[in-house]
Amino acid sequence: MKTYPLVGGETLSGRSIQQRFLLPVVGVVAVALTVSAAITAAWLHHTVQQRDQQRLARVVAALTAPGFPLNEPVLAKMSGLSGAEFVVLNAHDRPVAASLQLDETSIDGLLVVLAEQHGPGAVAAVTLGERPYLAEAIALVPRWDEGGRRLVVLSPADPFWTSTGGIVLPPLVVGLVACVLLVGLVSAIARHTARPIEQLAAHAVRIASGDFSQCATRPGCRELDDLAAAMNDMAGRLREYADRIRRNERLRTLDQLSGGIAHQLRNAATGARLALDLYRRDTADPDCEPLAVADRQLQQIEAYCQRFLSLARGTQPREPRSFVRLALDDVVRESCSMVAPLAQHAGTTIDCSAIDGPLEMLGDAETLRQVLINLLVNAVEAVRHPDVVDKKVAIVVRQSGKNLVVRVGDTGPGPSSLVGDVFEPLVSDKAEGTGLGLAVAREVIAAHSGRVHWQREGGWTWFEVHLPAAQTSETSRTPVANAPGSPAIA
């Protein structure tokens, strides 16, 4: 009896595959063997009995023929041919010749049985020497010197099994041996089939407990291979569903927290911008570059709060149909200028010498600027690590085929391998990190039909963004948006 654990501590029990195979097969074989043996025994008994009767009739006909010598040697030979015993009685019912040894008690018993017969052809049962016979007395043609004689035919009255056992026993033994071999063969096949099924059952229990690893297939067994492949496909789908559920739970948590946080941040940024405007109105140099950078940073804070709310509520960035043609190299330079004060404070500079241009694409300048600033800020913060001696940050922009490639690199230690996917919300290895910047970046880049990934290369950590370049047919009918904060055309 097999018992399989289920989720929640319950168990499922039942007969094993070996038992389900073995019991019906053994039952069918046993019934077939018994019926076959019974039919064979009955047919053989009838055939042998009919044959013996025919042969005995021919022998009796020969013995009762006129002039046939009825002495003991002749009766003994006839007994060997027919299987019956013969006794010749004279007119005084005394045996004159016999094919078997008879004592006085046997002779008296035989005479008593014969005396009870009525009419020719009557048969009576008699036991001679502990062996049962069917006795029949046949009157012989009288001769002038012998008077009236009778021939007593003693046919063996053996039981059914005694008469047919020697014939039925060999095939019965062969059938039993075949049954034993069949039981062993079925048991071996059932064990060979049940073992991988038990492994698949154990793997299903592991899947139910949250382990979505792949199980090995069983070469040579198509059905089990199909079952293993189906379970692997199920495990893969469940893994995707589990990841999606975890992500949705994170986003739901963000949704619960984002309202108040974004509202407070946006109020603070608005107040700071108002104070900055008042200061610029009263200062002698209203076009001071640091003040302009501070104003743009405050604008980014407001936009980032709005983007944070959109991500938490599951909404997508601006629709592709509202994108405008823009110069990506100009957006990159603007982003570098906004992060330059932070880099200077960290004791480094941003190498922007590898920016090709002009590089045009269809997109939203504001959200792309958010992505680039976030990547640059992460790079600057990475080189501020106390173990980093050579503090370098670089950005590379070039065109590769139909794509525009932006690479942001730093000489920092790089993301920890223990945090998992750094592009998932709330995943961060920084002590004060929220794990939202890269998640927002991936959403924005995906909305632009692009992709982003990171890698370690020669002591540098590179975040590489691929964006589709604008085609000629697109650039011919789409206006260019180069200025910071230029409105998109819906």
Residue, then its C-alpha position, 0 to 999 in steps of 0.5 A: m500500500k503506497t501513501y503519498p503526502l499532500v499539501g497540508g499534511e494530508t495523505l493519499s493512499g491506494r494500491s500500487i501499480q504492481q498490485r494493479f497489474l499483478l492481481p488481474v494478470v494472475g487471476v486471469v492466468a489462474v482461471a484460464l489455466t484451471v478451465s483449460a486443465a478441466i476441459t483438457a482432462a474431460w476431453l482426454h478422459h472421454t477420448v481415452q475411455q472411448r478408445d479403450q472401449q473400442r479396443l476392448a470390444r475388438v479383443v472381446a470379439a476375438l476371445t469369443a470367436p469359436g475355436f479361439p484358445l483361451n488359456e492363461p498365456v493368451l489371456a495375459k497377452m490380450s490383457g496387455l493389449s486392452g488393459a482389461e483382465f479376463v477370467v474363463l469360468n467352466a460350466h461349474d463356475r470354476p476358473v479354468a484360466a485367468s489373466l490375474q491371480l485370484d484367491e478363493t475369496s476373490i472368486d467367491g466375491l466375483l461369483v456373487v456379483l455375477a449371480e446378481q446380473h440379469g440379462p446379457g450385457a449387464v455390468a456390475a462393480v466388483t473389487l478384486g485385490e483392492r482394485p475396482y472393476l466393472a465385471e461383465a459375463i459373456a457366454l461362450v459358444p459351447r464345445w462338445d468337450e467343454g460344456g457351457r463356459r463364460l468369459v468374464v471381462l473385468s474393465p478397470a473402474d479407476p477414478f477420473w484423476t487416476s485415469t487421466g492424471g498422467i496425461v493432464l499433469p505435464p501440461l498443468v505443471v508447464g502452465l504453473v511454471a509459466c504462471v510463475l514466470l509471468v508473475g515475475l515478469v509483470s512484477a519487474i515491469a510494474r516496478h520499472t514503471a512505478r519507480p519513475i512515477e513515484q519520482l514524478a509524484a515526489h517532484a509534484v510534491r516539491i512543486a506544490s511546496g514551492d520548488f519549481s526545479q526541472c525534473a529529469t526525463r526517462p529516455g525510452c518511455r514516451e509516456l513518462d517523457d511526456l508526463a515529465a515534460a508536462m510537469n516541467d512546463m507546469a513548473g515553469r508556468l508556476r514559476e512565472y506566476a509566482d514571480r508575477i504574484r510577488r511583483n504584484e504584491r510589491l506593487r500593491t505595497l507601493d500603491q499603499l505607501s505611494g500616495g502619502i509619500a509622493h504627496q509630501l515630496r511633491n509639496a516639498a519640491t514645489g515649495a523649494r522651487l517657489a523659494l528658489d524663484l524668489y531668490r533668483r528674482d532678488t539675486a544679481d545673477p539670475d542666470c547662475e548655472p548652479l541655480a538652473v541645475a537646482d531648478r531642473q533637479l526640483q523639476q525632476i523630483e516632481a516628475y519622479c514622484q509622478r512616475f512613482l505613482s504611475l508605477a505603483r498603480g500599474t499604469q504605463p508611461r506615455e503611449p508610443r503614439s505620443f512620442v516625438r522625434l528627439a536627439l538622444d545625444d542632447v538628452v544625455r548631455e543634459s542629464c550629465s550636466m544635472v548630475a555633474p554637481l553630485a559627481q564633483h562632490a563625490g570627487t570625480t567627473i563624468d566622462c562624456s567624451a564618447i557621445d556620438g551625435p546627432l542620434e535621433m529617436l522617437g520617445d519622451a525626453e522627460t522620462l528618458r532623462q529620468v532614466l539616464i539621471n538615475l543610472l548616472v546617480n547610481a554610478v556616482e554613488a557606486v564610486r563613493h564606496p570607501d574601497v574604490v581608489d580610482k573613481k571613474v564614471a563614463i557614459v558612451v552613446r553610439q548607434s549600432g545598426k537600427n539601435l541606439v546604445v547608451r552605456v553608463g559605467d563606473t569603477g565601483p564594486g557593482p551590484s551584489s549577486l545576493v540581491g537577485d534581479v536588480f530591476e525588480p521593485l524594492v530590490s537594492d543592496k544599498a543601505e538607504g536604497t528603495g529599489l525603485g530607480l532601476a524598476v522605473a528605468r526598465e518600465v520606461i525603456a520597455a515603453h520605448s520598445g527597448r531593453v536594459h541589462w548590466q554586466r561586469e567588464g574589466g573592473w567596470t560595471w556597465f548598464e547598457v540601454h538599447l533603444p530603437a533609432a528613428q527611421t527615415s520615414e519617421t523623421s521626415r514627418t515628426p517634429v524634433a524635441n531637443a529642449p529640456g522639458s519640451p512638450a510631447i505631441a499627442 
